[in-house]
Amino acid sequence: MCYFCYCLPFNQLIVTSFLLALLLLVPDHFGVKNIREHTRNYSEIHKKNSEIVNVHGLDTSKTEYSIAGANLYIRLPNNHWHLTPASKENPIQYIFKRDPIKDRQGRDIVPAIMVWFDAVNKKIYHGDLDIYKEQKITGLMNSGYHIDLTLPSWYKDYPLTFKKGVFHKGTYSQDGITHILYVMFFINKSNIGFQVAMDMTKDIAPKYEQEFWTTIRSLRNLHE
């Protein structure tokens, strides 16, 4: 049996549902006056997203990628990682899967690197990372994700290059298997909001967890 580390508590359905809930329930101090304006803002986001879905491999081995419209560069750990077909819904989603790794029980484990992004509508988020993050992470926290480490951008050990960003490392359990899950939120210079999640089981982490750090340290604006 093959176990795909898809990070189910953080899937597209939950994130999108949360965004739709925001559009209907966002309080007045967010600067949105009525449901009609909420709907218009959502349509603007979706239109913007349709313009930033293209991803391009930058090398023949397909370990380096650019998402030009979203102004993001990402490098995969090695040739064992592969890009799956993208979702063009809101938010846009890319999933990179690793070749299976056998754990100590003989199960095939497929680690995953997941990237979601959408245009940050200033009328909803005011360019505020905290507001953006809270609307994305609540479903994950309610599903049993336990955060062990948080590194905001002003911490010395913050590993990202983005000034508006936060890094989390934690765990969750699914089907009796403990997973290690890295979750990052950041807004880049193009005002695109990103959620990046990296998921593998705890059993294989001592040998393979460092692969995630190759990608974490590579994330940057494609164009400064």
Number of C-alpha atoms within 10 A of each C-alpha: 7 12 16 18 21 19 22 13 20 21 15 17 13 17 22 17 15 17 19 16 12 15 21 15 13 18 13 9 8 13 13 18 12 14 13 11 14 19 14 12 18 19 12 13 17 18 13 18 21 15 12 19 20 13 17 12 15 14 9 7 9 16 19 18 18 19 17 17 17 27 18 21 20 22 19 24 18 15 11 11 19 17 19 11 10 16 14 16 14 22 23 21 22 20 20 17 20 22 13 16 16 14 14 9 7 10 13 16 21 20 28 24 25 21 19 21 22 24 23 23 18 13 13 21 16 13 17 13 17 14 13 22 20 12 18 19 19 16 18 18 14 10 13 13 22 17 15 9 10 15 17 18 18 11 10 8 10 16 18 21 16 17 13 19 24 23 20 18 18 16 18 22 15 13 5 7 11 14 22 22 24 21 19 22 26 25 24 21 18 15 16 21 24 25 23 20 22 25 26 27 25 18 17 17 17 9 8 15 17 12 13 20 15 15 19 22 13 18 18 19 19 17 11 8
